[in-house]
Amino acid sequence: MSVIQKAQLNIHYILTLVFAFLLPIYPNFSSLTSAFLLLNWLIGLFFGIQNFREINKRTFLLSAGFFGIYLLGLSWSHNVASGLRELETKLTFLLFPLIFLTVQLSADKIRDVFRTFIRGCAFAIVFLLFLSLWQLFETRYRIAHGEVLDDFGINFFMKDRLSRFVHPSYLAMYFLFAVWLMYKERIFITAKRWGRIAVYTLLVTGILLTVSKAGVLGLTLIGSLIMYELMVVRKKWKLGVGIIAIVLIMFATLFVSVPQFSERFLAAISTVTHKGNSNEPKESTASRIQVWKVSAELIAKNPLHGTGTGSAKDELCKLYEKYGMQAPLEIRMNSHNQYLETTVTLGVFGLLWLLAMLFLPMIDSFRRGNSLYWGFILIIILNIFVESMFEAQSGVLFFTFFNVLSSVYFSKKEKL
C-alpha cells in the first residue's frame, strides 16, 4: 500500500470519528463532515483504496435501492423542486453504503467510532445542561434588573429548551443507542466503574429530560431487554433491582415536580384512551392521530404509486384545509410516521421496500446472535412509528451511518 493510500485511509478514519462525535451535538456539522468523507472517497478512486469485492450486496441494495425508488418517484411528482430537496436529504442512503462498504474499517476501529459517538452523546448532554443552567441564571438576573421575561424555571431543562440543536425525539434516540452500545458491546469511555455509572446516568437523564414519549417507550423496551439479560440470564438480581429503582425514582421525581413532564404523558394517555379531546391541536399525540387518519385517506386514493417524491406535503395540506385542520396546515406537517410517509409518497411498493430494509437485516441478525444490530434496528422501528425520521437530515444521517457500520462491524467480528 502506497503512502498516499495510507494517508487517505487515515483521513477516512479520522473523518468517521469526527462525524460520530458531532452527530449528537450538532448534526449539521456531521452533514458537512459527510461531504469531506465523499470527497476523500472520490479522490481514493484514483488510488484504489476502495475494495468493491468485499461489499455487502444486501446492505448496499436495500439502502441504495430505497434512495433509488425515491429518485424514480420524482418522475410522477407534481413538485419537482421539493422532490429534489427530499432526494438531497436522503442522499446518504446511497453514499454511505458506497463509502463505508468499499472502504471498510477494522472491527477495532469501528469500536473506536462507537466509543467516540458515546463521547459525543455524553458531551452533548453536559453541554446542553450547562446552556440551560446559563439561560436560567441569565433570565433571572435580567428579571431582577427590571426586564419583563418569562421565567420557565425547571422547564429550561426540558424538551426543546434543552435540546436546542436537534429534535428532542432524535436526541433521545441517540442517547438510547449509546446506552445499548455500552451494554451490549462493553464499549466505555472510561475504565473506572463510577465513570461508567455516571455516563449511564447522564444518558438516561437526557432521555427523560427530552420529554420524548418515543424516548421513554424506547427506554422501557430496551431497558426491559437489558434487565432480562442482567437479572434472569446473568443472575445479577440486586444490580438489576437497583437500576430499576433508580430509573423509576428519576421518572417519578420528574412526573411529580415538573408539570410539563407529567402533563405531556397524561395528555397522551388521555388521547389514546379517548378520554381527551382528539381535536386539540396543542397535544402532540392527538395531532399525530389526526394526521395519520388524513395520511391513510391519501394512501387510499393513491395506493399503488403514491403522490410522487416531493408532493406528499402538498397533498396532505389540501386535506388539512378541507377538514379545517389549521395547526397541521400552518406548519405543513408531514405524516409523523415514516411507514405512512413512505406509502403516501411511493405507494405500497415503497412501504414494502422500507419494511424489507428494516426487517430482513433484523431477522438475520437475530438468528445469528448479533444483538447490537437487531437492537439498533428495533430502536429505529419504534422511532419511525411516531416520526417521519427519514424526512429529516438528523434522522437519515443517524440511520444510514450506523446501519452500515453495524453490519460491517458484525461481519468483521464473525471473521475473528
C-alpha positions in Angstrom: 0.0 0.0 0.0 1.4 3.4 -1.0 1.9 6.3 1.3 -1.0 8.2 -0.4 -3.3 5.2 0.1 -2.4 5.0 3.8 -2.9 8.8 4.2 -6.4 8.5 2.6 -7.3 5.6 4.8 -6.2 7.6 7.9 -8.2 10.6 6.7 -11.3 8.3 6.2 -10.9 7.0 9.7 -10.4 10.5 11.3 -13.4 11.9 9.4 -15.5 9.0 10.5 -14.6 9.7 14.1 -15.4 13.4 13.7 -18.8 12.5 12.2 -19.7 10.2 15.0 -18.7 12.7 17.7 -20.5 15.7 16.1 -23.8 13.8 15.3 -25.4 14.1 18.8 -24.0 17.6 19.3 -24.9 19.3 16.1 -26.0 17.1 13.1 -25.5 19.9 10.6 -21.7 19.7 11.3 -21.9 15.9 10.7 -23.6 16.6 7.4 -20.6 18.8 6.4 -18.2 16.1 7.5 -20.0 13.6 5.2 -19.2 15.9 2.3 -15.5 15.6 3.2 -15.9 11.8 3.5 -17.3 11.7 0.0 -14.5 13.9 -1.4 -11.9 11.7 0.2 -13.6 8.6 -1.3 -13.7 10.2 -4.7 -10.0 11.0 -4.6 -9.4 7.5 -3.5 -10.9 6.2 -6.7 -7.7 7.3 -8.5 -5.5 5.5 -6.0 -7.5 2.3 -5.5 -8.3 2.4 -1.7 -11.8 1.1 -2.4 -12.5 -2.7 -2.4 -15.7 -3.3 -4.3 -15.3 -7.1 -4.0 -16.0 -7.1 -0.2 -19.1 -5.0 -0.5 -22.2 -6.5 1.3 -24.6 -6.7 -1.6 -27.8 -6.9 0.5 -26.9 -4.0 2.7 -26.0 -1.9 -0.3 -29.0 -2.9 -2.4 -31.6 -2.3 0.4 -30.2 1.1 1.3 -29.3 2.4 -2.1 -32.5 0.9 -3.5 -34.5 2.9 -1.0 -32.9 6.1 -2.4 -33.5 4.7 -6.0 -37.2 4.4 -5.6 -37.5 7.9 -4.3 -35.5 9.0 -7.3 -37.9 7.1 -9.5 -40.8 8.7 -7.6 -39.7 12.1 -8.9 -40.9 11.1 -12.4 -44.6 11.4 -11.3 -44.2 14.2 -8.7 -46.2 17.4 -9.0 -43.5 19.4 -7.1 -40.1 18.5 -8.6 -38.3 21.3 -6.6 -39.5 19.8 -3.3 -38.7 16.4 -4.6 -35.1 17.4 -5.3 -34.7 18.7 -1.8 -36.1 15.4 -0.5 -33.6 13.5 -2.5 -30.8 15.7 -1.1 -31.9 14.8 2.4 -31.9 11.1 1.6 -28.6 11.1 -0.4 -26.6 9.2 2.3 -28.9 6.2 1.7 -26.8 5.9 -1.4 -23.5 7.4 -0.4 -22.8 5.8 3.0 -23.1 2.2 1.7 -20.6 3.2 -1.1 -18.2 4.9 1.2 -18.2 2.5 4.2 -18.8 -0.8 2.4 -15.9 -0.3 -0.1 -13.5 1.3 2.5 -14.1 -1.0 5.4 -12.7 -0.1 8.9 -11.4 -2.9 11.1 -13.6 -4.1 14.0 -11.3 -2.3 16.5 -11.5 0.9 14.6 -15.3 0.7 14.4 -15.3 0.2 18.2 -13.4 3.4 18.4 -16.1 5.1 16.2 -18.8 3.7 18.6 -16.8 4.9 21.6 -16.5 8.4 20.0 -20.2 8.5 19.4 -20.8 7.8 23.1 -18.3 10.5 24.0 -20.3 12.9 21.7 -23.6 11.9 23.5 -22.0 12.5 26.9 -20.6 15.8 25.9 -23.9 16.8 24.3 -26.0 16.3 27.5 -23.4 18.0 29.7 -23.2 20.9 27.3 -26.9 21.3 26.9 -27.5 21.2 30.7 -24.8 23.9 31.0 -26.6 26.0 28.4 -29.9 25.6 30.1 -28.4 26.5 33.5 -26.8 29.6 32.0 -30.2 30.6 30.4 -31.9 30.1 33.7 -29.5 32.3 35.6 -29.4 34.9 32.9 -33.2 35.1 32.7 -33.5 35.5 36.5 -30.7 38.1 36.5 -32.5 40.2 33.8 -35.8 39.9 35.6 -34.2 41.1 38.8 -33.0 44.1 36.9 -36.4 45.1 35.6 -36.8 43.2 32.3 -40.2 41.6 31.6 -39.3 38.0 30.7 -40.9 34.6 31.1 -39.1 32.5 33.8 -39.6 28.9 32.7 -37.7 27.6 35.8 -37.1 23.9 35.7 -38.6 23.8 32.2 -35.4 25.4 30.9 -34.0 21.8 31.2 -36.9 20.1 29.3 -37.8 19.2 25.8 -36.7 21.7 23.1 -35.4 24.2 25.6 -32.8 21.6 26.4 -32.4 20.0 23.0 -31.6 23.2 21.0 -29.8 21.8 18.0 -31.7 18.5 17.2 -35.3 17.4 17.6 -35.8 16.1 21.2 -37.0 12.7 20.0 -33.9 12.2 17.8 -31.6 13.2 20.7 -33.4 10.7 22.9 -32.9 8.1 20.2 -29.1 8.9 20.0 -28.8 8.5 23.8 -30.7 5.2 23.8 -28.5 3.7 21.1 -25.4 4.8 23.1 -26.8 3.0 26.2 -27.3 -0.1 24.0 -23.8 0.1 22.7 -22.3 0.4 26.1 -24.2 -2.5 27.5 -24.1 -5.0 24.6 -20.5 -4.3 23.3 -18.9 -3.2 26.6 -17.7 0.0 24.9 -16.9 2.6 27.6 -15.3 6.0 27.6 -13.7 5.5 31.0 -12.2 2.4 32.7 -13.4 3.5 36.1 -16.7 1.9 37.4 -18.0 5.2 38.8 -17.3 6.9 35.5 -19.3 4.3 33.6 -22.2 4.7 36.1 -22.0 8.4 35.6 -22.3 8.1 31.8 -25.2 5.7 32.0 -26.9 8.1 34.4 -26.3 11.1 32.2 -27.7 9.4 29.1 -30.8 8.1 30.9 -31.4 11.5 32.4 -31.0 13.0 29.0 -33.7 10.7 27.5 -36.1 11.6 30.3 -35.4 15.4 30.0 -36.2 15.4 26.3 -39.8 14.5 27.4 -40.0 12.3 24.3 -42.7 9.7 24.6 -40.9 7.6 22.0 -37.7 8.0 24.0 -39.4 6.9 27.2 -41.1 4.0 25.4 -37.8 3.0 23.8 -36.0 3.2 27.2 -38.7 1.0 28.7 -38.3 -1.6 25.8 -34.5 -1.6 25.7 -34.3 -1.4 29.4 -36.5 -4.4 29.8 -34.3 -6.4 27.4 -31.2 -5.3 29.4 -32.8 -6.1 32.7 -33.9 -9.6 31.5 -30.4 -10.4 30.5 -28.9 -8.9 33.6 -31.3 -10.4 36.1 -32.5 -13.7 34.5 -29.6 -14.8 32.4 -26.7 -13.3 34.4 -28.4 -13.7 37.8 -27.5 -10.2 38.9 -30.7 -9.5 40.7 -29.5 -6.9 43.2 -27.9 -4.8 40.5 -31.0 -5.1 38.3 -33.4 -4.1 41.0 -31.1 -1.2 42.0 -31.1 0.1 38.4 -34.8 -0.2 38.0 -35.4 1.6 41.3 -33.1 4.5 40.3 -34.8 5.0 36.9 -38.3 4.8 38.5 -37.3 7.3 41.1 -35.9 9.7 38.4 -39.1 9.3 36.4 -41.4 9.8 39.4 -39.5 12.8 40.6 -39.9 14.5 37.2 -43.5 13.4 37.0 -44.4 14.9 40.4 -42.2 18.0 40.3 -42.3 19.1 36.6 -45.8 19.9 35.3 -44.7 20.0 31.7 -43.4 16.4 32.0 -46.4 14.9 33.7 -49.0 16.9 31.6 -47.4 15.6 28.3 -47.7 12.0 29.3 -51.1 12.3 30.9 -52.4 14.1 27.8 -51.1 11.3 25.6 -52.7 8.6 27.7 -56.0 10.6 27.7 -55.9 10.9 23.9 -55.1 7.2 23.3 -57.9 6.1 25.7 -60.3 8.6 24.0 -60.9 10.4 27.3 -59.4 13.6 25.9 -60.2 15.9 23.0 -58.6 14.3 20.0 -59.1 17.6 18.1 -56.9 19.6 20.5 -54.1 20.8 18.3 -51.8 21.6 21.2 -51.5 17.9 22.2 -48.9 16.2 20.0 -50.4 12.7 20.2 -53.9 14.0 19.2 -52.3 15.9 16.4 -50.5 12.8 15.2 -53.7 10.7 15.2 -55.4 13.4 13.1 -52.6 13.4 10.6 -52.4 9.6 10.5 -56.1 9.5 9.5 -55.6 12.0 6.8 -52.5 10.1 5.6 -54.5 6.9 5.4 -57.1 8.6 3.4 -54.5 9.9 1.0 -53.0 6.4 0.7 -56.4 5.0 -0.2 -56.6 7.5 -3.1 -53.1 6.5 -4.4 -52.4 3.0 -3.1 -50.0 1.8 -5.9 -47.8 4.7 -6.8 -48.4 7.4 -4.2 -48.2 11.1 -4.7 -44.6 11.1 -6.0 -41.4 12.3 -4.4 -41.9 15.9 -3.1 -45.7 16.0 -3.5 -46.7 14.4 -0.2 -46.9 17.6 1.9 -48.8 19.4 -0.8 -51.4 16.7 -1.0 -51.6 16.4 2.8 -52.1 20.2 3.1 -55.1 20.0 0.7 -56.8 17.6 3.1 -55.8 19.6 6.2 -57.5 22.6 4.6 -60.5 20.5 3.6 -61.1 19.3 7.1 -60.2 22.6 8.8 -57.0 21.3 10.5 -55.4 24.7 11.0 -52.4 23.7 13.1 -51.0 21.0 10.8 -51.8 23.2 7.8 -49.8 26.2 9.2 -46.6 24.2 9.7 -47.2 21.9 6.7 -46.9 18.8 8.9 -45.8 15.6 7.4 -47.3 12.2 8.3 -45.2 11.9 11.5 -44.9 8.2 10.8 -42.3 7.0 8.3 -44.3 4.0 7.3 -47.3 6.2 6.3 -45.0 8.9 4.9 -43.3 6.5 2.5 -46.6 4.9 1.5 -48.1 8.4 0.9 -45.1 9.2 -1.3 -44.4 6.0 -3.1 -47.4 3.7 -2.6 -47.4 0.1 -1.4 -44.2 -0.8 -3.2 -42.3 1.9 -1.3 -43.7 0.6 2.0 -42.6 -2.9 1.2 -39.1 -1.7 0.4 -38.9 0.2 3.7 -40.1 -2.9 5.6 -37.6 -5.1 3.8 -34.8 -2.6 4.6 -35.6 -2.9 8.3 -36.9 -6.3 9.0 -34.7 -8.5 6.7 -31.4 -7.4 8.4 -33.1 -7.5 11.8 -34.3 -11.1 11.4 -31.0 -12.2 10.1 -29.0 -10.5 12.8 -31.4 -12.0 15.5 -30.8 -15.5 14.1 -27.1 -15.0 14.0 -26.9 -13.6 17.5 -25.9 -10.1 16.5 -27.8 -8.3 19.3 -26.1 -4.9 18.7 -27.6 -4.8 15.2 -31.1 -6.0 15.9 -31.3 -3.7 18.9 -30.3 -0.8 16.7 -33.0 -1.7 14.1 -35.5 -2.2 16.9 -34.8 1.4 18.1 -35.4 2.6 14.5 -38.6 0.6 14.0 -40.0 2.2 17.2 -39.0 5.8 16.4 -40.2 5.9 12.8 -43.6 4.8 14.0 -44.1 8.3 15.6 -41.7 10.4 13.5 -41.1 10.7 9.7 -37.5 10.2 10.6 -36.2 9.8 7.1 -37.5 13.2 6.1 -35.0 14.9 8.4 -31.3 15.1 8.0 -30.6 14.2 11.6 -32.7 11.1 11.3 -31.3 10.0 7.9 -27.6 10.5 9.0 -28.1 8.5 12.1 -29.7 5.6 10.4 -27.6 5.3 7.3 -24.3 5.8 9.2 -24.9 3.2 12.0 -26.8 0.8 9.8 -23.8 0.4 7.5 -21.2 0.5 10.3 -23.1 -2.0 12.5 -23.3 -4.5 9.6 -19.6 -4.2 8.8 -18.7 -4.5 12.5 -20.6 -7.7 12.8 -19.1 -9.2 9.6 -15.6 -8.4 10.9 -16.3 -9.9 14.3 -17.5 -13.1 12.6 -14.2 -13.5 10.9 -12.2 -13.1 14.1 
